[in-house]
Amino acid sequence: MRIWVDDAGAATRAPRSTAEGQFAAVAGGTLVAGTLSLAAAGAVRLRLRRTETRTLGDWEREWALVEPLWTHRGRIEPGPEL
């Protein structure tokens, strides 16, 4: 029977096999890649949401100025909320 010991001479378990080490490396790499991908996707989504919000606000302000000219209605001055 084979007994494995650590540097202090205490009994310990056998070292990982090559296959176990390779599996742990692949699993860890996959976890890191997935986490980074999700973080990047979240950052892109946040940026797109901010851009869309700003763009829609700009469109509303510009439309408030142009719409009266197209519909031949009197111009309505935008209030402080625009």
N, C-alpha and C positions, 0 to 999 in steps of 0.2 A: 504494500500500500504506500502510495506517495503522499507525503505531507509537505505543504507549502508553508514557508515562514517568511515574515517580513524582516526588515533591517534590525529590529529589536529582538528577533528570535521568536516572536509570538506566532502561533499558527494562524494562517489566513487562507483564503480561497485561492484556487488556481487562477493564473492570469487568463485574460480573455483570449479566445482563439482568434485567428486571422479573420474568419468569417464574421464573428461577433464585432470585432473592431471595425470592419468595413461597413457592416450594417449600421452601427452607431454613427459613423461618419456620414453616411448617406442620409440617415434620418435627421441628423443635426443640420446638415446642409439644406435639406428640403424644408425644414422648419424655418431656418433663417431666410431662405429665398421667399417662402410664402409670406412671412411676416413683413419683409421689405416690400413685397409687391402690394400687400394690402395697405401699408402705410403710404406708399406712393399713390395708389388709387384714391385714397382718402384725401390726400393733399390736392390732387388734380380736381376732384369733385368740389372741394371747398373753393378752390380758385375759380372754377367755372361758375359756381353759384354766385360768388361776389361779382364776377364780371357781368353775369346776366342781370343781376340786381342794378348795377350801375348803368348798364346799357338801357334797360327799361326805364329807369329814371330820366336818363338823357332824352330818350324818345318821347316820353310824356311832356317834358319841358318844351322840346322843339315843336311837338304837335300842338301844344297850346298856343304857340305863336303863329303857326302856319295854317291851322284848320280854319280860322275865321276868314282867311283870304280865299281859300278853296270853296267854302260854303257860302261866301258873301254875307256872313253874319258879322255883327260888330265884334271887335276884338275884346276878349275878356282878359283883363290883367291877371297874371298868375299871383296867387296869394303866397304867403310865407311858407305854406306846406309844400309848394312845388319848389 
